[in-house]
Amino acid sequence: MRIMILPVAAALLSGCLARTAVDIVTLPVKVVSAGVDAATTSQSEADQRRGRELREAEEREGREARRRERDERRAGDDEQDPESEPDGSTSALQR
């Protein structure tokens, strides 16, 4: 019985040892490639970042334009209000 188990065990262990040896040899390569990937930016990542920056800038400009329009409307409404006093206060009738 021992004689039959020994060749089977040797075959199984050799595969296991070979796989471990391959893992040990390829580990430094995997570590270096992961470091390079983390340190560099691909073209698609750069494009995505640039697109995001452009969208955010457009959103900011849109908010500022809406704010300016709102302020202009409010300033125009204040100038056209006939019941307001020259100093900007309201008349006694409006209070």
C-alpha positions in Angstrom: 0.0 0.0 0.0 2.8 2.4 0.8 4.5 1.7 -2.4 1.3 2.8 -4.3 0.8 6.0 -2.3 4.4 7.2 -2.7 4.3 7.7 -6.5 0.9 9.4 -6.3 2.2 11.7 -3.5 5.3 12.5 -5.4 3.3 13.5 -8.5 1.0 15.7 -6.5 3.8 17.4 -4.6 5.9 18.1 -7.7 2.9 19.9 -9.3 2.4 21.9 -6.1 6.1 22.7 -5.8 6.3 23.7 -9.4 3.3 26.0 -9.0 4.8 27.6 -5.9 8.1 28.1 -7.7 6.3 29.9 -10.6 4.4 32.1 -8.1 7.7 33.0 -6.4 9.4 33.9 -9.7 6.6 35.9 -11.1 5.8 37.8 -7.9 8.5 40.6 -8.4 7.2 41.1 -11.9 3.6 41.5 -10.7 4.7 43.9 -8.0 6.7 46.1 -10.4 3.9 46.2 -13.0 1.4 47.2 -10.4 3.6 50.0 -9.3 4.1 51.2 -12.9 0.3 51.1 -13.4 -0.3 53.1 -10.3 2.4 55.7 -11.2 1.4 56.2 -14.9 -1.8 57.5 -16.4 -3.3 55.9 -19.5 -4.6 58.0 -22.4 -8.2 57.0 -21.6 -7.8 58.0 -18.0 -6.3 61.4 -19.1 -9.2 61.9 -21.5 -11.7 61.1 -18.8 -10.1 63.5 -16.4 -10.0 66.3 -19.0 -13.6 65.7 -19.8 -14.6 65.9 -16.2 -12.7 69.1 -15.8 -14.4 70.7 -18.8 -17.8 69.6 -17.5 -17.1 71.1 -14.1 -15.9 74.4 -15.6 -19.0 74.6 -17.8 -21.2 74.0 -14.8 -19.4 76.7 -12.8 -19.8 79.1 -15.7 -23.5 78.3 -16.0 -24.0 78.9 -12.3 -22.2 82.2 -12.5 -24.2 83.3 -15.5 -27.5 82.5 -13.8 -26.4 84.3 -10.7 -25.4 87.4 -12.8 -28.8 87.3 -14.6 -30.7 87.0 -11.3 -28.7 89.9 -9.8 -29.3 92.0 -12.9 -33.0 91.3 -12.8 -33.2 92.3 -9.1 -31.2 95.4 -9.8 -33.6 96.3 -12.7 -36.6 95.6 -10.5 -35.3 97.9 -7.8 -34.7 100.8 -10.3 -38.1 100.5 -11.8 -40.0 100.3 -8.5 -41.9 103.7 -8.4 -42.6 103.5 -4.7 -39.0 103.2 -3.5 -37.2 106.2 -2.1 -34.0 107.6 -3.7 -31.9 106.2 -0.9 -33.3 102.7 -1.5 -35.7 102.5 1.4 -39.4 101.9 0.9 -42.0 104.6 1.4 -44.2 104.6 4.5 -47.2 103.5 2.4 -45.4 100.2 1.4 -44.6 99.3 5.0 
